[in-house]
Amino acid sequence: MLALERGLPSFEAFDLPALLLAEVDPELVRPRVDALLDPLPEPVLAALVEYFARDQDVGAAAAALHVHPNTLRYRLGRVEALLGRSLKAPATVAELMLALSTRAA
């Protein structure tokens, strides 16, 4: 029976990050993910997760976190300071999104 007939998504239905991550041994990825995300304290990491979940909309992410938008901006600034990278750089955003996707899996 085909995967679609059982209600499971086909391999082709996965988004690009899921496809990329499916091809890599998790034991090879885990140290890189940990090195990237472990320096971020929980409130800062939670701010980053919400920020990305809300398509980088500060107002929406702040509302979801029940904090003032300036508090969220401060936390996102801490992400940049702790990582030494800008959240405006597409490569940084892509790497963080992949790391967060890996950790959530």
Stockholm file with secondary structure:
# STOCKHOLM 1.0

chainA/1-105         MLALERGLPSFEAFDLPALLLAEVDPELVRPRVDALLDPLPEPVLAALVEYFARDQDVGAAAAALHVHPNTLRYRLGRVEALLGRSLKAPATVAELMLALSTRAA
#=GR chainA/1-105 SS CCTTTTTCCCGGGSCHHHHHHHTSCHHHHHHHHHHHHTTSCHHHHHHHHHHHHTTTCHHHHHHHHTSCHHHHHHHHHHHHHHHTSCTTSHHHHHHHHHHHHHHHC
#=GC SS_cons         CCTTTTTCCCGGGSCHHHHHHHTSCHHHHHHHHHHHHTTSCHHHHHHHHHHHHTTTCHHHHHHHHTSCHHHHHHHHHHHHHHHTSCTTSHHHHHHHHHHHHHHHC
//
